[in-house]
Each structure stands twice: as structure tokens, then as C-alpha cells.
């Protein structure tokens, strides 16, 4: 690879690091429900991820409301 084409960012390496970090954080949680609770209460620092988390929570609440009335 030429010097000008040298990568400055390796997305695969970053994905593996994020996955490994999450696995380490979730290792102490024994049940699936505990992991879901952690994921739902985790506060993201990225504004886009905060928006996605908020929208997912709104969809969950709306779906829960439909199930109760059905």
C-alpha cells in the first residue's frame, strides 16, 4: 500500500474494540433480563445514539400500550 493510501482509521479494529469493551461490561450480568435492563439504562454520549435510544423506548412504550388494550 502506498504512503498516500495508508489507512488512518480501521473500522474493523474499532468494531472489535467496542465489542470487547461491551462484553467486558456485560460479563457480570447473568441473565438476559439483566442485560436488557443495563442496555436500556445505559447513557450514550453520542447524540445520534441518544436519539436512537429515545426513539426505541418510545416505540416500546407504544407497543406495550397496544398489548394492554388488545
N, C-alpha and C positions, 0 to 999 in steps of 0.2 A: 504494500500500500504506500503510495507516495505521501510525502510530508503534508501536502496540502489537503489530502483526502483522509487524513488521520482523524479518527472519531474523538470527539471531545465529551460525548455522552453515550453511555451504553445502557439502553433501556432494559435489556435482559438482566444485566447485573443489578440494576436498580430494583427491578421487579423481584428478583431473588432475595435481595436485602430486605425489602418491605415484607415479603412473605415470611422470611426467617424471623424478623422482629415481631410480627404478629403471632407467629407460632409460639415464640418465647413468652409473649404476654398472655396468651390464652392457655398455656400449658397447665397452669394451676387450676383452671376451671374444669371441673369433672364432667358436668352434664351439658347436653346440648342447650338446655334452657338457660343455664348459667352463661353460656357463650352468647346466646341471643341477647340476654339482658345486658351484658357488657357491651356488645356492639351497638345496642340501642341507646345506651347512655354515654358512649364514647364521644367526646367533644373534638371534632375535627378542627384543624387550624386553617385549612384551605377553604375559602369562601364557596367555591363550587361544590365541594363535598358537603359543606354545611347545608347548602340549598338542596342537594340530592337527599340528604338525610331527613330534612324537614318535609320534603315532598313525599318521601316514602312513609313517614309517620302519618301524614295526612291521609294517604291512601289506605293505610292500615286502619286508622280510626274510622274512615268511611266504610270500609268493608266490614268492620266489627259492628257498626250500626246497622248495616243491611242484614247481617246474620241474626241480630237480636229481634228484628221485626218480622223476619220470614218464618 
